[in-house]
Amino acid sequence: MVAGIFLSFCLLIGVVGYKITIDEFSWYDSLLNAAMILSGMGPIIDSEIKLTNAAKVFASVYALFSGVAFITTIGLIIAPIAHRFFHKLHIEEN
């Protein structure tokens, strides 16, 4: 649940950032690009759209932020599984 809330917040940052910095993007285009960046797939930007310097800076910072957010989320999801696994490996001394 924590991972889902964290990813939703990260996605919201990307959607709003893309919508603000790239005028030609609709809300759907902003959602698509933010989701693709957040998942590690890469942006989907039409070659006919001219990006401003602010849009380029935002896209760069958001891509770096998304990489860290993705790794953090995977850690949050895998931590309980790894914890249980290591408990199973515990050998008691009797």
N, C-alpha and C positions, 0 to 999 in steps of 0.2 A: 504494500500500500504506500509506503514511504517512497519507494522507487517510482511508482506511478505518479504520485503528486510531484516529485522532483522533475520527472520528464515532462509532465504537463506544463510546469512553470518554465522550464527551459524552452519548450516549444512556443509558449506564449511570447517569450522574449524575442524569439526569432521571427514570428509572424508579425508582431508589431514593428520590429526593426526594419524588416523588409518593406512593409507597407509604407512606413514613414520615409525611408531613404530612396525608394524606387517608385516614382509616381506612376509609371505605366503598369505596375503590378496591381492586380485585383487582390481581394482577400484570399481567394482560392490559390492564386499564384504564390502569394506570400506563404500560405500554409504549406503548399507543395515544396517550395524551396527550403523552408525551415525544417520540415520533416526529413527531407532528403539529406540535408547537411547533418542533422542530429543523428540520423541512423548511420552515417558514414558513407552514404552512397555518392554524394557530391551534388552540386547545385544543378538546377535545370533552368538556365537563363537563355532566352532567345537572343541570337546573335545580332538582331536588329535593334535591340534595346541598348541605348547608350547609358552606361553607368556613370554616375557622378563620383567624385573622389570620396564623398561621404559614404556612398553606397559600397564602394570598394573596401573602405576601411571597416565598415560595419560587417560586411561579408567575411572579411579576414578574421576579425576578432571573434565573430560568432562561430566560425569554423574551428578555431582553436578552443574556444569555450566548450563547444559541442563534443570535441574529442575527449576532454577531461570529464564532462558530464556523462558521456557514454561509458567510460571506464569506471567511473564512480557507481553508476547504476548497476553495471554488471557485478561489481564487488558487493553491492547491497543485496543483490539477488542470490549470488553464489555463497555468501558468507554462512547462512544457516545450513546449507547443504554440506559445505566443507566442515562445519562444526560437528554435525552429526557423523560424518564420515570419520573424522579423527577420533570421536568417542568410540566408534565401532572398532577402531584399531587398538584401543587401549587394552593392554594386557595386565591383569591384576597379578600381583606377586603374592602367592599363598604357599 
